Amino acid sequence: MKDIARAFIHGLDSSSRGTKGSYFRARYPGMFTEDYSGPLEERMAQLEKGLSGTQSSGSSDGGTTSRVFSTFLTWLQEKTVPVFVVSTANQVEALPPEVLRKGRFDEIFFIDLPAANERAEIFEIHLRRRKRDAAKYDTKELARLTPGFSGAEIEQLVVESLYDAFDTGRDITMDDIRKAARATVPLSMTMREKIGDLREWASSRARMASDAAVETLEQQSAALAALKAVASAKAGPRRRLGRPSTPPVEASAAVEAPVQEVHQ
């Protein structure tokens, strides 16, 4: 509820900010600016987490969360101060329906996994952030190697490659990033069923945030399997370690030889 409280307190007019604002400052100390002035952009991350207790508020906190939620809805609908509210949700279906109607949040956008050209741009961004010349790296090839990867996963590929390069006392190379990509299973494969359900939900209930064509889960799976196969072929056959599964002939004969009894 911290993000909701912040949005609410900034949106109060001067006449009510003193009374209602003091309640929120006491409940969430140290999170508000001293004075509100000018247009404000309010970002609320994972909104469904902040509203998760509204249904059980009567038994869990005496109805406080429910009353704050009701005030927040009224503020979203009737605010006159210039506040642009943006929120994210990983489970939008868990949000109360009264939050999503027009006039409160005007539009629902679905942000899918990045397409190939978007992944190339993300690689360039994270290479530049780490003081590397992105022009020295074939980001289009790297995008081809990472179907279904999210922006956070691409960033971690760059970070992992930097650690590997630093460990050997050299700068990061394309081979470092290729190796990290082939060793990584993206979340879109680990949780492919949930990703598929979310895409199906958004296909008729939200606007696409990007018009770039994104690989389907089947295409992602096939592409990743092919890349893993190429990596395995380059690595060559694996050596088997440990005790052999079939004992040597001599040992087998020794075991199977009958025991001869000696009678004196």
SULQUIKA-V138009 format. One record per backbone hydrogen bond with DSSP energy under -1.0 kcal/mol. CO is the residue of the C=O (numbers start at 1). NH is the residue of the N-H. Records with the same first field share a line. If there is no record, write none. Layout:
# SULQUIKA-V138009
CO = NH / NH
This chain:
# SULQUIKA-V138009
1 = 5
2 = 6
3 = 7
4 = 8
5 = 9
6 = 10
7 = 11
13 = 17
16 = 20
20 = 24
21 = 25
22 = 26
23 = 27
24 = 28
40 = 84
42 = 86
44 = 88
46 = 49 / 50
47 = 51
51 = 54
56 = 60
57 = 61 / 63
61 = 64
63 = 67
64 = 68
65 = 69
66 = 70
67 = 71
68 = 72
69 = 73
70 = 74
71 = 75
72 = 76
73 = 77
74 = 78
75 = 79
81 = 83
82 = 40
84 = 42
86 = 44
88 = 47
91 = 94
92 = 95
96 = 99
101 = 104 / 105
108 = 207
110 = 209
115 = 119
116 = 120
117 = 121
118 = 122
119 = 123
120 = 124
121 = 125
122 = 126
123 = 127
124 = 128
125 = 129
127 = 132
128 = 131
133 = 136
134 = 137
137 = 139
138 = 142
139 = 143
140 = 144
141 = 145
146 = 149
150 = 154
151 = 155
152 = 156
153 = 157
154 = 158
155 = 159
156 = 160
157 = 161
158 = 162
159 = 163
160 = 164
161 = 165
162 = 166
163 = 167
165 = 170
166 = 169
173 = 177
174 = 178
175 = 179
176 = 180
177 = 181
178 = 182
179 = 183
181 = 184
186 = 189 / 190
187 = 191
189 = 192
191 = 195
192 = 196
193 = 197
194 = 198
195 = 199
196 = 200
197 = 201
198 = 202
199 = 203
202 = 206
207 = 110
216 = 220
217 = 221
218 = 222
219 = 223
220 = 224
221 = 225
222 = 226
223 = 227
224 = 228
225 = 229
226 = 230
227 = 231
228 = 232
229 = 233
230 = 234
231 = 235
232 = 236
248 = 252
249 = 253
250 = 254
251 = 255
252 = 256
253 = 257
